[in-house]
Amino acid sequence: MTEPAQTPEPPYFAVIFTSMRREQPGDGFAEADERLFALAQDQPGFLGYETADTDGLGITVSYWESETAIAAWKAVTEHRAAQDQGRARWFDSYQVRVARVERAYEFTRPTS
């Protein structure tokens, strides 16, 4: 992903996943990560995501229409299996935060 997610007018929800990956996260991490991003995009209520990673610290923010959509994503079998693998093999720690977006604004530098 190279651009910020294009989200609708608030309100909507953000799930912020902050993780510390192990030095050697183990086989299958990149593939699982790619698969989960693709799977999430097919979920009802998914609005977009942004992700950044540096020196093992990863932050992914996914945007959702509702808390119901977030709960449905959390319950997807393949997502749950990846969570189990993450705890067992790929992450030293992580935090998940869910927030309601009340306001949003942006700036784009005009092209000359």
C-alpha positions as CSV (number, residue, x, y, z in Angstrom):
1,M,0.0,0.0,0.0
2,T,1.4,3.3,-1.0
3,E,-1.4,5.8,-0.3
4,P,-3.7,6.5,2.7
5,A,-7.0,4.7,2.6
6,Q,-9.9,6.6,1.1
7,T,-12.6,6.5,3.7
8,P,-16.2,7.9,3.7
9,E,-17.4,10.7,5.9
10,P,-17.4,9.8,9.6
11,P,-18.5,8.1,11.7
12,Y,-16.8,4.8,11.0
13,F,-14.5,2.6,13.0
14,A,-10.7,2.0,13.0
15,V,-9.0,-1.1,14.3
16,I,-5.3,-0.3,15.1
17,F,-3.1,-3.4,15.2
18,T,0.4,-2.6,16.6
19,S,2.9,-5.5,16.8
20,M,6.4,-6.3,17.6
21,R,7.6,-9.1,15.3
22,R,10.1,-11.7,16.3
23,E,13.6,-11.3,14.8
24,Q,13.0,-14.4,12.8
25,P,9.2,-14.5,12.4
26,G,9.2,-17.9,10.8
27,D,7.9,-19.5,7.7
28,G,4.7,-18.4,6.2
29,F,4.5,-14.9,7.8
30,A,4.7,-12.9,4.5
31,E,2.2,-15.2,2.8
32,A,-0.3,-15.1,5.7
33,D,0.0,-11.4,5.9
34,E,-0.7,-11.0,2.2
35,R,-3.6,-13.4,2.3
36,L,-5.2,-11.7,5.3
37,F,-5.1,-8.3,3.6
38,A,-6.8,-9.8,0.6
39,L,-9.3,-11.7,2.7
40,A,-10.2,-8.5,4.7
41,Q,-10.9,-6.6,1.6
42,D,-13.6,-9.0,0.7
43,Q,-15.4,-8.7,4.0
44,P,-18.7,-6.8,4.3
45,G,-18.2,-3.4,5.9
46,F,-14.4,-3.2,5.1
47,L,-13.5,0.4,4.1
48,G,-9.7,0.2,3.6
49,Y,-6.4,-0.1,5.5
50,E,-3.0,1.5,6.0
51,T,0.1,-0.3,7.1
52,A,3.7,0.6,8.1
53,D,6.6,-1.5,9.3
54,T,10.1,-0.6,10.5
55,D,12.6,-2.6,12.6
56,G,10.0,-5.2,13.5
57,L,7.4,-2.6,14.7
58,G,4.3,-2.9,12.6
59,I,1.2,-0.7,12.6
60,T,-1.8,-1.6,10.6
61,V,-5.0,0.5,10.7
62,S,-8.1,-1.1,9.1
63,Y,-11.3,0.9,8.7
64,W,-14.8,-0.5,9.0
65,E,-18.4,0.6,8.7
66,S,-19.5,-0.8,12.0
67,E,-18.5,-2.7,15.1
68,T,-20.6,-5.6,13.7
69,A,-18.4,-5.7,10.6
70,I,-15.3,-5.8,12.9
71,A,-16.7,-8.6,15.0
72,A,-17.5,-10.6,11.8
73,W,-13.9,-10.1,10.6
74,K,-12.6,-11.3,14.0
75,A,-14.7,-14.4,13.7
76,V,-13.5,-15.4,10.2
77,T,-11.9,-18.9,10.6
78,E,-8.8,-18.1,8.5
79,H,-8.3,-14.9,10.5
80,R,-8.5,-16.8,13.8
81,A,-6.0,-19.4,12.6
82,A,-3.6,-16.6,11.6
83,Q,-4.0,-15.0,15.1
84,D,-3.1,-18.4,16.6
85,Q,0.0,-18.6,14.4
86,G,0.9,-15.0,15.2
87,R,1.0,-15.7,18.9
88,A,2.8,-19.0,18.5
89,R,5.4,-18.0,15.9
90,W,5.5,-14.5,14.5
91,F,4.9,-11.9,17.3
92,D,6.6,-11.1,20.5
93,S,3.7,-8.9,21.4
94,Y,0.8,-7.0,19.9
95,Q,-2.0,-4.6,20.9
96,V,-5.4,-4.2,19.2
97,R,-7.3,-0.9,19.7
98,V,-10.8,-0.2,18.3
99,A,-11.8,3.4,17.9
100,R,-14.8,5.3,16.5
101,V,-13.7,8.0,14.0
102,E,-15.7,11.1,14.7
103,R,-13.8,13.6,12.5
104,A,-11.4,13.3,9.6
105,Y,-9.7,15.9,7.4
106,E,-6.9,15.9,4.9
107,F,-4.3,17.9,3.0
108,T,-2.9,17.3,-0.4
109,R,-0.2,19.5,-1.9
110,P,-1.3,21.0,-5.2
111,T,0.6,19.9,-8.2
112,S,2.4,22.7,-10.1
